[in-house]
Amino acid sequence: MKQNGKRVGVTAALLALTMVASAPAQAKNREGRDAEELSRPVGGPPVMAVVALSEQHVTIYDADGKILRAPVSTGQSGYETPAGIYSILEKNREHYSNLYDDASMPFMQRITWSGIALHAGQLPGYPASHGCIRLPTGFAERLFDSTKLGMRVVIVRDDMRPISFSHPALFKPGPIVSDVATPAETSSITPEPIAMHLNARAPDGTAAKPRTWRSIAVAKKAEAEAAAKAAEDARRAVVSANGEVARVAKALRMAEATQRKAQEQLQDIESALSSEPERLSDERKAKLDEAKEKAQAKLQDAQARLDAAQLEGNAKMVAANAAKDAVKAALDAKDAAAKEARLAQNKTAPVSVFISRKTQRLYVRQGLQPMFESEVTIRDPQATLGTFVFSALDYTSNDATDLRWTALAMYPNPTDPGTAPSRHGGRRGGEPRATDAKAAKAALERISIPQDTIDRIREVASPGSAVIVSDEALSNETGKGTDFVVLMSGELQGGIKIRKRNNDAPSAWRRDRDPYGDYGYRRPYYQRSSPYYSGGSGPFGWW
């Protein structure tokens, strides 16, 4: 009986470990499948994630439509995940909370510097986090591996889906009309080389067609590749020149040895002739004279070879030094061309445009950094516009003169969102509501943008760009190292209100919150590697 009791105790312990290890699987069973494939195989990389608070699921879209859906668990009462527009700011495969018991947050993808993120965690079937968006573990890893920094994450009250959309007010790629160097330019490279591309003329002397950053980036990439090839050729020339110098040095040493040996032989003969010449027989003297004559000839030949080797050595040294100078120049040219290529390529990065009815201003960001802003005129400024995200997916043709867009509204009725529910997670099933195309069109047609602002935006319009139109002002979460963050003022925002915003993030966040520079605490290896340890908060922590 006692033995059976021991056996029961061991079995119970193993069962407890199994239950802990299978907690994510149990959550998956409660929520259904880990990730649902939607409509077709996954094509290109994800371009947008739409998190539906009422339905407690996330839908992933690529350039051709929806591709994946998975259950989520968002913020519980008092810690509600705020509805709004975000983007991925940072990714960390192994992350730990610095707010909640050092809890594990695997496959973390941050959307605010104050601490809201997508990550793997428990899915009880209802909102249970402290503001983050918990994902099934397998799905979280799959999403982590496929997303890029800057991907849009839109959190809506009720599930919405983007629609194909076109309108003349949405920007088309255009030629460069502004100064090359902009206030947001951080490169130390002078703009003159790129300006030469802007002012290029056709072979007949006429002005060439207007240049775009895309065409300049292509040209600069070709120049960088050519410069890299020239640098490699120059490096090989140095290796060859050094080989020649080594070869000639060896020949010179051999010539010096031969000349020295011939000189020594001549000296020995002359010494024999000069010592006691009266004792030399005529026959011996004749042989020494003959040997002396041959030694002198041999010495002259050795000297000639030595002189030739020295001349060749000098020439090879000059050539080797020239090759070294050439490779240095080639490497400098390679570095300069690479920097110019990066400068031009950075100008082709997607841009985000935010138009606020509240502030009557337009803001532009590129590469998570502000570019410029300007005033806009909105007709009937007291009337609601709604909040929309217009996303440029790709070019419509090979000449890259137009873009294909989608539109996503935050609400089914964009101008009348209604009252926020007291809690989320009550609605289940059904298809997402389609964005109201007429409302999106009406919002754009109320906005007038100065032509010079339109021209500047067209310079950098490219696939991946976005135009956000909203009644809201920018959230104070918008700052260093972020895209535009827009929060819906009529929605529950407990998950953001509990977090203190650091305006200098990410640098000051790393310094003040995380001395180790990775937004999480250092952990002992046994804690970091154990699937059962989560800082006392259960598998995958509190968030």
Secondary structure per residue as TSV (DSSP state, phi and psi in degrees):
chain	resnum	aa	ss	phi	psi
A	1	M	-	360.0	-44.0
A	2	K	H	-63.2	-39.6
A	3	Q	H	-65.2	-41.6
A	4	N	H	-63.0	-37.0
A	5	G	H	-62.0	-40.4
A	6	K	H	-62.3	-42.9
A	7	R	H	-63.1	-40.6
A	8	V	H	-63.8	-39.4
A	9	G	H	-63.1	-44.7
A	10	V	H	-62.6	-43.3
A	11	T	H	-61.2	-41.9
A	12	A	H	-63.2	-40.0
A	13	A	H	-64.2	-44.1
A	14	L	H	-63.6	-39.0
A	15	L	H	-63.7	-38.7
A	16	A	H	-62.9	-43.9
A	17	L	H	-63.2	-39.7
A	18	T	H	-63.0	-40.0
A	19	M	H	-64.9	-41.0
A	20	V	H	-64.7	-45.8
A	21	A	H	-64.8	-30.4
A	22	S	T	-96.1	9.8
A	23	A	H	-55.7	-45.7
A	24	P	H	-60.0	-38.0
A	25	A	H	-65.3	-38.2
A	26	Q	H	-64.1	-41.5
A	27	A	H	-60.8	-40.1
A	28	K	H	-62.4	-40.7
A	29	N	H	-65.1	-38.4
A	30	R	H	-66.1	-34.4
A	31	E	H	-93.3	-7.1
A	32	G	S	100.8	-150.5
A	33	R	-	-68.6	151.8
A	34	D	S	-58.7	-46.4
A	35	A	S	-151.4	133.5
A	36	E	E	-99.1	122.7
A	37	E	E	-71.4	134.0
A	38	L	-	-116.8	119.7
A	39	S	S	67.9	-32.0
A	40	R	S	-168.1	164.6
A	41	P	-	-63.3	155.2
A	42	V	-	-65.4	129.8
A	43	G	-	-99.3	-104.3
A	44	G	S	-80.0	-175.3
A	45	P	-	-67.8	153.9
A	46	P	-	-61.0	143.4
A	47	V	-	-116.3	-17.1
A	48	M	E	-159.6	143.4
A	49	A	E	-118.9	131.1
A	50	V	E	-115.2	113.8
A	51	V	E	-97.5	120.4
A	52	A	E	-100.3	114.6
A	53	L	T	-68.8	-44.4
A	54	S	T	-65.5	-40.0
A	55	E	T	-85.3	-14.3
A	56	Q	T	53.8	51.4
A	57	H	E	-148.0	164.3
A	58	V	E	-122.2	140.1
A	59	T	E	-118.8	132.4
A	60	I	E	-105.6	133.9
A	61	Y	E	-118.7	141.5
A	62	D	E	-108.7	-167.6
A	63	A	T	-66.5	-16.2
A	64	D	T	-110.1	2.9
A	65	G	E	136.4	-167.7
A	66	K	E	-77.1	142.8
A	67	I	E	-127.8	-30.6
A	68	L	E	-144.0	150.6
A	69	R	E	-142.1	143.0
A	70	A	E	-148.5	154.2
A	71	P	E	-70.8	156.8
A	72	V	-	-137.6	169.6
A	73	S	B	-132.8	117.1
A	74	T	-	-101.1	-164.6
A	75	G	B	-69.0	135.1
A	76	Q	-	-74.2	175.8
A	77	S	T	-57.5	129.8
A	78	G	T	90.4	-17.4
A	79	Y	S	-128.2	34.3
A	80	E	-	-59.6	137.7
A	81	T	-	-69.6	121.8
A	82	P	-	-73.8	131.3
A	83	A	-	-65.6	136.8
A	84	G	E	167.5	-166.9
A	85	I	E	-117.6	127.6
A	86	Y	E	-137.6	-177.2
A	87	S	E	-152.1	161.7
A	88	I	-	-74.1	124.3
A	89	L	-	-104.6	-27.4
A	90	E	E	-159.3	149.3
A	91	K	E	-128.4	138.3
A	92	N	E	-146.8	115.8
A	93	R	S	-65.0	-35.4
A	94	E	S	-126.9	100.4
A	95	H	-	-126.2	151.5
A	96	Y	B	-130.5	138.1
A	97	S	-	-64.3	137.0
A	98	N	S	-101.9	11.4
A	99	L	S	-116.4	-32.0
A	100	Y	S	-124.7	86.5
A	101	D	T	54.3	29.9
A	102	D	T	57.9	34.3
A	103	A	-	-69.2	148.5
A	104	S	B	-73.1	136.2
A	105	M	-	-133.5	73.9
A	106	P	T	-63.5	148.3
A	107	F	T	54.4	46.7
A	108	M	E	-72.4	132.6
A	109	Q	E	-128.2	106.4
A	110	R	E	-76.7	138.7
A	111	I	S	-120.2	-9.3
A	112	T	-	-140.0	147.5
A	113	W	T	-72.5	-16.4
A	114	S	T	-82.6	-5.0
A	115	G	S	127.5	6.8
A	116	I	-	-90.3	136.2
A	117	A	E	-153.0	163.8
A	118	L	E	-94.8	138.3
A	119	H	E	-165.1	165.8
A	120	A	E	-70.8	142.7
A	121	G	-	-174.3	-177.4
A	122	Q	-	-68.3	142.0
A	123	L	-	-123.1	89.2
A	124	P	-	-77.5	-6.3
A	125	G	S	100.1	6.5
A	126	Y	S	-155.4	167.2
A	127	P	-	-62.4	125.4
A	128	A	-	-144.0	0.5
A	129	S	B	-89.6	-179.0
A	130	H	S	-100.3	30.9
A	131	G	S	122.2	-23.3
A	132	C	S	-75.6	172.5
A	133	I	E	-110.8	106.4
A	134	R	E	-80.9	142.4
A	135	L	E	-126.3	155.0
A	136	P	-	-59.0	146.1
A	137	T	H	-60.1	-50.1
A	138	G	H	-62.1	-41.1
A	139	F	H	-66.1	-42.1
A	140	A	H	-59.6	-42.1
A	141	E	H	-66.7	-44.1
A	142	R	H	-61.7	-43.3
A	143	L	H	-66.8	-42.1
A	144	F	H	-56.2	-41.5
A	145	D	H	-74.7	-14.3
A	146	S	H	-110.8	-15.6
A	147	T	-	-88.6	162.7
A	148	K	-	-124.5	157.3
A	149	L	T	-58.4	139.0
A	150	G	T	97.3	-11.3
A	151	M	-	-61.0	136.2
A	152	R	E	-72.8	135.6
A	153	V	E	-123.6	116.3
A	154	V	E	-112.7	124.4
A	155	I	E	-106.9	116.4
A	156	V	E	-115.2	157.2
A	157	R	S	-67.8	-55.2
A	158	D	S	-117.3	143.5
A	159	D	-	-56.3	131.4
A	160	M	E	-127.9	153.6
A	161	R	E	-126.8	145.4
A	162	P	-	-73.1	156.8
A	163	I	E	-126.4	154.0
A	164	S	E	-63.6	139.6
A	165	F	E	-153.4	142.1
A	166	S	-	-140.9	147.0
A	167	H	-	-164.3	141.0
A	168	P	T	-58.6	-24.2
A	169	A	T	-73.4	-19.0
A	170	L	S	-77.1	141.1
A	171	F	-	-74.2	141.5
A	172	K	-	-107.7	149.4
A	173	P	-	-59.2	138.8
A	174	G	-	-139.8	175.8
A	175	P	-	-73.4	165.0
A	176	I	-	-80.9	124.7
A	177	V	-	-122.9	-16.1
A	178	S	S	-94.1	177.9
A	179	D	-	-63.0	150.6
A	180	V	S	-64.3	-48.5
A	181	A	S	-85.4	120.9
A	182	T	-	-106.9	161.3
A	183	P	T	-56.9	-27.6
A	184	A	T	-83.5	-4.6
A	185	E	-	-71.1	125.5
A	186	T	-	-107.7	-4.1
A	187	S	-	-72.7	146.9
A	188	S	-	-87.3	-1.7
A	189	I	S	-73.5	134.1
A	190	T	-	-70.5	149.2
A	191	P	S	-80.5	-3.7
A	192	E	H	-57.4	-46.9
A	193	P	H	-58.5	-38.5
A	194	I	H	-73.1	-35.1
A	195	A	H	-60.6	-31.0
A	196	M	H	-61.9	-35.4
A	197	H	H	-67.6	-37.5
A	198	L	H	-67.3	-34.2
A	199	N	T	-99.6	15.5
A	200	A	-	-60.9	148.8
A	201	R	B	-123.6	153.5
A	202	A	-	-68.9	162.2
A	203	P	T	-56.3	-29.7
A	204	D	T	-83.1	4.7
A	205	G	S	93.4	-10.4
A	206	T	S	-78.1	162.4
A	207	A	B	-66.6	134.9
A	208	A	-	-74.4	166.8
A	209	K	-	-63.6	152.5
A	210	P	-	-55.0	139.8
A	211	R	-	-91.2	150.3
A	212	T	-	-118.9	160.7
A	213	W	H	-63.4	-30.9
A	214	R	H	-64.5	-46.1
A	215	S	H	-67.9	-37.5
A	216	I	H	-66.5	-40.4
A	217	A	H	-61.5	-40.7
A	218	V	H	-63.1	-45.6
A	219	A	H	-64.0	-42.8
A	220	K	H	-68.2	-33.9
A	221	K	H	-64.4	-41.9
A	222	A	H	-63.7	-40.3
A	223	E	H	-63.5	-42.1
A	224	A	H	-64.3	-40.2
A	225	E	H	-65.8	-41.1
A	226	A	H	-65.0	-40.3
A	227	A	H	-65.9	-37.8
A	228	A	H	-65.1	-40.2
A	229	K	H	-65.6	-42.2
A	230	A	H	-62.8	-39.0
A	231	A	H	-65.0	-39.3
A	232	E	H	-67.3	-40.5
A	233	D	H	-62.3	-41.2
A	234	A	H	-65.2	-38.7
A	235	R	H	-63.1	-42.3
A	236	R	H	-65.0	-35.6
A	237	A	H	-63.8	-37.2
A	238	V	H	-65.1	-43.6
A	239	V	H	-60.5	-43.5
A	240	S	H	-64.6	-44.5
A	241	A	H	-62.7	-40.8
A	242	N	H	-64.2	-36.8
A	243	G	H	-63.1	-40.3
A	244	E	H	-65.7	-41.0
A	245	V	H	-61.5	-42.1
A	246	A	H	-64.4	-40.9
A	247	R	H	-63.1	-46.1
A	248	V	H	-67.4	-35.8
A	249	A	H	-62.3	-39.8
A	250	K	H	-65.3	-43.7
A	251	A	H	-63.4	-37.0
A	252	L	H	-65.5	-41.9
A	253	R	H	-62.8	-40.1
A	254	M	H	-66.5	-40.4
A	255	A	H	-65.4	-39.8
A	256	E	H	-64.2	-39.8
A	257	A	H	-66.3	-41.8
A	258	T	H	-64.0	-43.9
A	259	Q	H	-63.9	-39.5
A	260	R	H	-67.3	-41.3
A	261	K	H	-65.3	-41.6
A	262	A	H	-64.7	-38.3
A	263	Q	H	-66.2	-40.3
A	264	E	H	-65.8	-40.0
A	265	Q	H	-62.5	-41.6
A	266	L	H	-64.4	-41.8
A	267	Q	H	-62.9	-39.0
A	268	D	H	-64.2	-42.3
A	269	I	H	-65.5	-46.3
A	270	E	H	-61.9	-36.9
A	271	S	H	-65.1	-39.3
A	272	A	H	-66.9	-36.7
A	273	L	H	-70.4	-33.4
A	274	S	H	-86.2	-17.7
A	275	S	S	-90.9	117.4
A	276	E	S	47.7	62.1
A	277	P	G	-63.4	-23.4
A	278	E	G	-69.7	-20.2
A	279	R	G	-87.2	-12.8
A	280	L	S	-74.8	133.0
A	281	S	-	-75.6	161.4
A	282	D	H	-60.1	-39.6
A	283	E	H	-65.0	-42.6
A	284	R	H	-65.9	-39.7
A	285	K	H	-66.3	-39.3
A	286	A	H	-63.4	-39.8
A	287	K	H	-67.0	-39.6
A	288	L	H	-66.9	-38.6
A	289	D	H	-62.8	-40.4
A	290	E	H	-66.1	-41.0
A	291	A	H	-65.3	-36.7
A	292	K	H	-64.3	-42.1
A	293	E	H	-61.7	-41.9
A	294	K	H	-67.9	-38.7
A	295	A	H	-65.0	-39.6
A	296	Q	H	-63.2	-40.9
A	297	A	H	-65.3	-41.4
A	298	K	H	-64.3	-39.4
A	299	L	H	-65.3	-42.5
A	300	Q	H	-60.7	-41.0
A	301	D	H	-66.3	-41.2
A	302	A	H	-65.7	-37.8
A	303	Q	H	-66.1	-39.7
A	304	A	H	-63.4	-42.1
A	305	R	H	-64.1	-38.9
A	306	L	H	-65.8	-42.8
A	307	D	H	-61.7	-42.0
A	308	A	H	-65.1	-41.2
A	309	A	H	-64.6	-38.6
A	310	Q	H	-65.6	-42.4
A	311	L	H	-61.8	-45.0
A	312	E	H	-65.2	-40.0
A	313	G	H	-61.0	-43.7
A	314	N	H	-60.5	-42.7
A	315	A	H	-64.2	-41.9
A	316	K	H	-67.2	-35.9
A	317	M	H	-65.7	-42.3
A	318	V	H	-60.7	-43.5
A	319	A	H	-65.1	-39.9
A	320	A	H	-65.8	-41.9
A	321	N	H	-64.6	-39.2
A	322	A	H	-64.5	-39.5
A	323	A	H	-64.9	-38.8
A	324	K	H	-64.4	-41.8
A	325	D	H	-63.4	-39.1
A	326	A	H	-66.3	-39.9
A	327	V	H	-69.7	-35.4
A	328	K	H	-63.1	-45.1
A	329	A	H	-63.4	-40.1
A	330	A	H	-65.4	-40.0
A	331	L	H	-66.7	-39.5
A	332	D	H	-62.6	-42.3
A	333	A	H	-65.4	-38.0
A	334	K	H	-62.9	-46.6
A	335	D	H	-62.0	-43.8
A	336	A	H	-64.0	-43.1
A	337	A	H	-66.0	-39.0
A	338	A	H	-64.6	-40.7
A	339	K	H	-65.6	-40.3
A	340	E	H	-64.0	-39.7
A	341	A	H	-64.1	-41.8
A	342	R	H	-65.3	-39.9
A	343	L	H	-58.9	-48.0
A	344	A	H	-67.0	-40.9
A	345	Q	H	-64.2	-38.6
A	346	N	H	-60.5	-32.0
A	347	K	H	-70.6	-15.9
A	348	T	T	-95.3	0.1
A	349	A	S	-64.7	149.9
A	350	P	-	-57.4	146.9
A	351	V	E	-115.6	155.4
A	352	S	E	-118.4	133.8
A	353	V	E	-117.1	127.5
A	354	F	E	-118.7	127.6
A	355	I	E	-118.3	119.4
A	356	S	E	-109.9	123.7
A	357	R	T	-69.2	-32.7
A	358	K	T	-64.9	-41.6
A	359	T	T	-100.0	-9.1
A	360	Q	T	57.7	39.9
A	361	R	E	-135.9	159.1
A	362	L	E	-117.0	135.5
A	363	Y	E	-124.1	144.8
A	364	V	E	-128.3	131.9
A	365	R	E	-128.4	147.0
A	366	Q	E	-141.1	131.1
A	367	G	T	60.2	37.8
A	368	L	T	62.7	22.2
A	369	Q	E	-129.9	143.0
A	370	P	E	-67.7	139.8
A	371	M	E	-102.8	-60.5
A	372	F	E	-164.7	173.7
A	373	E	E	-144.3	162.4
A	374	S	E	-154.3	166.9
A	375	E	E	-77.4	152.5
A	376	V	-	-132.9	161.4
A	377	T	E	-113.2	126.2
A	378	I	E	-117.1	118.9
A	379	R	S	-64.9	141.6
A	380	D	S	51.1	63.0
A	381	P	T	-63.0	-16.6
A	382	Q	T	-84.9	-14.4
A	383	A	S	-87.9	143.6
A	384	T	-	-65.0	137.1
A	385	L	-	-92.7	-39.9
A	386	G	-	98.7	173.6
A	387	T	-	-122.3	125.8
A	388	F	E	-134.5	149.3
A	389	V	E	-118.7	114.2
A	390	F	E	-100.7	122.0
A	391	S	E	-116.4	129.7
A	392	A	E	-86.7	119.2
A	393	L	E	-90.9	-48.3
A	394	D	E	-164.9	177.6
A	395	Y	E	-75.9	149.5
A	396	T	S	-85.5	-14.3
A	397	S	S	-154.4	170.8
A	398	N	T	-67.3	-24.0
A	399	D	T	-81.0	-2.8
A	400	A	-	56.0	39.5
A	401	T	-	-98.7	-7.3
A	402	D	-	-148.6	162.3
A	403	L	E	-123.4	151.3
A	404	R	E	-97.2	128.0
A	405	W	E	-117.8	156.4
A	406	T	E	-124.9	161.2
A	407	A	E	-127.2	136.1
A	408	L	E	-129.4	124.2
A	409	A	E	-95.6	153.2
A	410	M	S	-77.6	-23.1
A	411	Y	S	-138.5	154.5
A	412	P	S	-58.0	-44.1
A	413	N	S	-106.3	95.4
A	414	P	T	-58.2	-30.5
A	415	T	T	-93.0	-3.8
A	416	D	-	-144.5	79.4
A	417	P	-	-69.1	-15.1
A	418	G	-	79.4	-168.9
A	419	T	-	-94.6	136.6
A	420	A	-	-66.2	139.1
A	421	P	-	-68.4	160.8
A	422	S	S	-70.2	-25.3
A	423	R	S	-153.3	162.4
A	424	H	S	-106.9	169.0
A	425	G	-	97.9	9.7
A	426	G	-	-89.0	-24.3
A	427	R	-	-91.7	138.2
A	428	R	-	-138.0	150.9
A	429	G	-	77.1	178.4
A	430	G	S	83.6	160.0
A	431	E	-	-86.4	151.7
A	432	P	-	-64.2	149.9
A	433	R	E	-77.1	139.8
A	434	A	E	-77.8	144.9
A	435	T	-	-62.4	139.0
A	436	D	-	-75.9	105.5
A	437	A	H	-64.5	-37.6
A	438	K	H	-65.2	-40.8
A	439	A	H	-66.1	-39.8
A	440	A	H	-63.2	-43.5
A	441	K	H	-62.7	-43.7
A	442	A	H	-63.2	-38.5
A	443	A	H	-63.8	-45.9
A	444	L	H	-63.9	-36.7
A	445	E	H	-76.1	-9.1
A	446	R	T	-89.7	-5.9
A	447	I	E	-104.5	129.0
A	448	S	E	-115.6	125.2
A	449	I	-	-114.1	135.4
A	450	P	-	-56.3	143.2
A	451	Q	H	-62.2	-37.5
A	452	D	H	-66.1	-32.2
A	453	T	H	-67.9	-43.0
A	454	I	H	-58.6	-44.5
A	455	D	H	-62.9	-40.6
A	456	R	H	-67.9	-37.3
A	457	I	H	-70.2	-38.8
A	458	R	H	-61.4	-30.5
A	459	E	H	-56.0	-35.8
A	460	V	H	-115.3	7.5
A	461	A	-	-68.7	130.5
A	462	S	-	-158.7	168.5
A	463	P	T	-55.6	139.8
A	464	G	T	96.5	-12.5
A	465	S	-	-73.3	163.0
A	466	A	E	-146.4	149.9
A	467	V	E	-121.9	121.4
A	468	I	E	-110.9	124.3
A	469	V	E	-115.2	131.4
A	470	S	E	-154.0	153.6
A	471	D	S	-75.3	-19.4
A	472	E	S	-81.2	159.6
A	473	A	-	-87.3	171.1
A	474	L	-	-65.7	141.7
A	475	S	-	-71.1	153.1
A	476	N	T	-71.2	-1.6
A	477	E	T	-72.5	-18.1
A	478	T	-	-72.6	124.1
A	479	G	-	-169.3	-148.8
A	480	K	T	-66.0	128.4
A	481	G	T	72.7	27.1
A	482	T	-	-129.3	158.3
A	483	D	-	-84.6	-170.9
A	484	F	-	-69.9	132.4
A	485	V	-	-114.1	123.1
A	486	V	E	-124.7	123.7
A	487	L	E	-107.3	141.3
A	488	M	-	-81.2	113.7
A	489	S	T	-66.3	-22.5
A	490	G	T	-87.2	3.8
A	491	E	S	-106.5	162.1
A	492	L	-	-67.1	134.0
A	493	Q	-	-132.0	30.4
A	494	G	H	-58.1	-36.2
A	495	G	H	-68.4	-19.0
A	496	I	H	-99.4	-29.4
A	497	K	H	-71.2	-26.3
A	498	I	T	-78.6	-9.2
A	499	R	S	-104.2	135.5
A	500	K	-	-85.9	121.3
A	501	R	-	-76.7	131.9
A	502	N	-	-105.7	110.7
A	503	N	T	-68.7	-15.3
A	504	D	T	-97.1	8.5
A	505	A	T	-60.8	147.2
A	506	P	T	-90.2	-14.4
A	507	S	H	-64.4	-46.6
A	508	A	H	-71.7	-29.9
A	509	W	H	-60.9	-44.3
A	510	R	H	-61.4	-40.3
A	511	R	H	-73.9	-45.0
A	512	D	H	-84.5	-37.9
A	513	R	H	-97.2	-26.6
A	514	D	-	-143.7	92.5
A	515	P	T	-64.0	-11.9
A	516	Y	T	-93.4	-4.2
A	517	G	S	78.9	17.3
A	518	D	S	-133.6	24.2
A	519	Y	S	60.0	27.6
A	520	G	S	-160.8	162.2
A	521	Y	-	-85.0	153.3
A	522	R	-	-68.0	141.6
A	523	R	-	-125.3	148.8
A	524	P	-	-58.1	149.6
A	525	Y	H	-59.0	-39.4
A	526	Y	H	-65.7	-30.1
A	527	Q	H	-75.8	-42.3
A	528	R	H	-67.8	-30.9
A	529	S	H	-94.2	-11.9
A	530	S	-	-87.0	129.0
A	531	P	T	-74.6	-7.8
A	532	Y	T	-98.3	-12.7
A	533	Y	-	-98.1	131.1
A	534	S	S	-146.6	36.7
A	535	G	T	67.9	25.9
A	536	G	T	82.3	14.2
A	537	S	S	-117.2	13.7
A	538	G	S	83.8	169.1
A	539	P	T	-56.5	127.3
A	540	F	T	67.8	13.1
A	541	G	-	80.0	-169.3
A	542	W	-	-88.2	-28.6
A	543	W	-	-63.1	360.0
